[in-house]
Amino acid sequence: MAESTLLAVDTSTHWCSVALRREGKTYVQSQSVTGRHSTVLFEQLKQVFLESGTDIRGVDGVLYSAGPGSYTGLRVGASALKGLLFARPGVSFRSVSTLAAIAAGVRTAHEVTVHALIDARRRHAYHQMFRLREGRLQAVCEPAIRELSAIDPMIQQGHHVAGTGLSRLSPAALELAEVQPEADFSAEGLLRVYTMDPQGTFWRRDDIGSFEPDYMSGSTWNHAR
């Protein structure tokens, strides 16, 4: 992990976010966009480059949300990065689990259980449960598309829930949990996963030219009741 300037981009949900870490400082842009990823993403990139005093030529590592998530959002982000990095073959590219990034974005000094969710419409959500402790992230269960009625009983007193579509959980489950505001969601979670997970459990090296995110309709996803 020798990169001195890391750019992180997350377009997996209705939030569009960019984070850039340079010389120990992190610059973040995040906004709920709902279908305007292609317009907002380049505005955010321009802003973090302006604030950090660099540009794409100064970036030596890129992290991108691998999904699951919105087909349109993920496609826009992947296409934008392919264009930006076309003439930068030396830049390292890593794709990061969006669910892990959501969990890593929870700020706490204590050991906690985190339920990371992404709205999958109808009665379902992409869901994975994690343990967050001492700057490390551990998966408690496999990621899956689960019915909301199956997620509710998994949430216990003091658990944290984070992500999108949280209001669709039952009032009883939300009463038990510490609910992270959607406004806390940002690409900084990708940077935190990369720091917390030196073994690459939740991220992988990819070739930007052939990279394809895990779209919502991806057949590789496990469906669980």
C-alpha positions in Angstrom: 0.0 0.0 0.0 2.6 2.5 -1.1 0.3 4.8 -3.0 0.8 8.4 -1.8 -2.4 9.8 -3.5 -5.5 7.6 -3.6 -8.7 8.5 -5.4 -11.9 6.7 -4.3 -15.2 6.8 -6.3 -18.6 5.4 -5.3 -21.5 5.6 -7.7 -23.2 2.4 -6.5 -26.4 3.9 -5.1 -28.4 7.1 -5.4 -25.5 8.8 -3.7 -22.5 9.9 -5.8 -19.3 10.4 -3.9 -15.6 11.0 -4.4 -12.8 11.0 -1.9 -9.1 11.8 -2.4 -6.4 11.1 0.2 -3.2 13.0 -0.3 -0.4 13.8 2.2 -2.4 12.6 5.1 -5.5 14.7 4.3 -8.8 13.4 2.9 -11.0 15.5 0.7 -14.6 14.3 0.3 -17.6 15.2 -1.9 -20.9 13.4 -1.5 -24.4 14.1 -2.8 -27.7 12.4 -3.3 -28.2 12.6 -7.0 -30.8 10.0 -8.2 -30.0 9.6 -11.8 -27.6 12.5 -12.2 -24.3 10.6 -11.6 -22.8 11.4 -15.0 -23.1 15.2 -14.3 -22.3 15.3 -10.6 -19.3 12.9 -10.7 -17.1 15.2 -12.8 -18.1 18.2 -10.8 -17.0 16.3 -7.6 -13.7 15.2 -9.2 -13.0 18.8 -10.2 -13.7 20.0 -6.7 -11.5 17.4 -4.8 -8.6 18.0 -7.3 -9.0 21.8 -6.7 -9.0 21.4 -2.9 -6.1 19.0 -2.9 -3.9 20.9 -5.4 -3.5 18.0 -7.7 -5.2 16.4 -10.8 -5.6 12.9 -12.3 -1.9 13.0 -13.2 -1.0 13.1 -9.5 -3.1 10.1 -8.6 -1.2 6.8 -8.3 -4.0 4.5 -6.9 -7.8 4.3 -7.6 -10.5 2.5 -5.5 -13.9 2.0 -7.0 -17.1 0.6 -5.5 -17.5 -2.9 -7.1 -21.2 -3.2 -6.2 -23.7 -4.5 -5.6 -25.7 -1.5 -6.6 -27.5 0.5 -9.3 -26.8 -0.6 -12.9 -26.8 3.0 -14.1 -24.7 4.4 -11.3 -22.1 1.7 -11.5 -21.9 1.9 -15.3 -21.4 5.7 -15.2 -18.6 5.5 -12.6 -16.8 2.6 -14.3 -17.0 4.3 -17.7 -15.7 7.6 -16.3 -12.7 5.9 -14.6 -11.9 3.9 -17.8 -11.7 7.2 -19.7 -9.7 9.0 -17.0 -7.2 6.2 -16.7 -6.9 5.3 -20.3 -3.5 7.0 -20.7 -2.4 6.1 -17.1 -1.5 2.4 -17.3 0.8 2.7 -14.3 -2.0 3.6 -11.9 -3.1 0.8 -9.6 -6.8 0.0 -9.7 -8.8 -1.9 -7.0 -12.5 -2.7 -6.8 -14.0 -2.7 -3.3 -17.1 -4.3 -1.9 -19.8 -1.6 -1.5 -21.3 -3.4 1.5 -17.9 -3.5 3.2 -17.4 0.2 2.5 -20.7 1.0 4.1 -19.8 -0.9 7.2 -16.3 0.7 7.4 -17.9 4.1 7.3 -19.4 3.6 10.7 -17.4 5.7 13.2 -17.1 4.1 16.7 -14.5 3.6 19.3 -16.2 0.3 20.5 -16.6 -3.1 19.0 -19.9 -3.2 17.2 -22.0 -5.3 14.8 -22.9 -3.5 11.6 -25.7 -4.4 9.2 -24.8 -2.9 5.8 -27.8 -2.7 3.4 -28.4 -1.5 -0.1 -32.0 -1.1 -1.3 -32.8 -3.9 -3.9 -36.4 -2.7 -4.4 -39.6 -4.7 -3.8 -39.2 -6.5 -0.5 -35.5 -7.1 -0.7 -32.1 -5.6 0.2 -28.5 -6.5 -0.4 -27.3 -7.3 3.1 -24.2 -8.3 4.9 -23.4 -8.3 8.6 -19.9 -7.3 9.9 -18.0 -6.9 13.1 -16.1 -3.7 13.4 -13.3 -3.6 16.0 -9.9 -2.0 16.7 -9.7 -0.7 13.1 -10.5 -4.1 11.6 -13.5 -5.3 9.6 -14.7 -8.9 9.8 -17.6 -10.5 7.9 -20.1 -12.3 10.0 -22.2 -13.7 7.2 -22.0 -13.9 3.4 -23.5 -11.1 1.3 -26.9 -11.9 -0.1 -30.1 -10.5 -1.4 -32.4 -11.0 1.6 -36.1 -10.3 2.2 -36.5 -7.4 4.6 -38.6 -9.7 6.8 -35.6 -12.0 7.2 -33.2 -9.1 8.0 -35.4 -7.7 10.8 -34.9 -10.5 13.3 -31.1 -10.5 12.7 -30.9 -6.9 14.1 -30.3 -7.0 17.9 -30.1 -4.3 20.6 -27.1 -2.0 19.9 -26.4 -3.2 16.4 -25.7 -0.5 13.8 -27.5 -0.4 10.5 -26.1 1.6 7.6 -26.7 2.1 3.9 -29.7 2.9 1.8 -33.4 2.0 2.1 -33.2 1.7 5.9 -36.6 3.2 6.4 -38.1 0.0 4.9 -37.0 -2.0 7.9 -39.6 -2.6 10.5 -40.1 0.1 13.2 -39.2 -2.6 15.9 -35.8 -3.3 14.2 -35.0 0.4 13.9 -35.9 1.0 17.5 -33.3 -1.6 18.6 -30.5 -0.3 16.3 -28.2 2.6 16.0 -29.2 4.0 12.6 -26.5 5.7 10.6 -27.8 8.7 8.6 -27.6 8.2 4.8 -25.8 11.6 4.7 -22.8 9.8 6.3 -22.4 7.6 3.2 -19.4 8.6 1.2 -16.5 7.2 -0.9 -14.3 7.7 2.2 -15.6 4.3 3.2 -13.6 2.7 0.3 -10.5 4.3 1.7 -11.2 3.0 5.2 -11.8 -0.6 3.9 -8.4 -0.4 2.1 -6.7 0.7 5.3 -8.5 -1.8 7.5 -8.1 -4.8 5.2 -4.4 -5.2 4.2 -5.1 -8.8 3.2 -7.6 -7.8 0.5 -10.6 -9.7 1.9 -13.0 -7.0 0.7 -11.1 -5.7 -2.3 -9.2 -7.0 -5.3 -6.8 -5.8 -7.9 -8.5 -5.3 -11.3 -7.6 -4.4 -14.8 -9.5 -1.1 -15.5 -9.9 -2.0 -19.2 -11.9 -5.2 -18.5 -13.4 -4.4 -15.1 -17.2 -4.9 -14.7 -19.0 -4.1 -11.5 -21.5 -6.4 -9.7 -24.7 -5.0 -11.0 -28.0 -5.5 -9.1 -29.1 -8.2 -11.5 -25.8 -10.1 -11.3 -26.3 -13.8 -11.3 -23.4 -14.4 -8.9 -25.4 -13.0 -6.0 -26.8 -15.4 -3.5 -30.6 -15.1 -2.9 -31.6 -15.9 0.7 -34.9 -15.7 2.4 
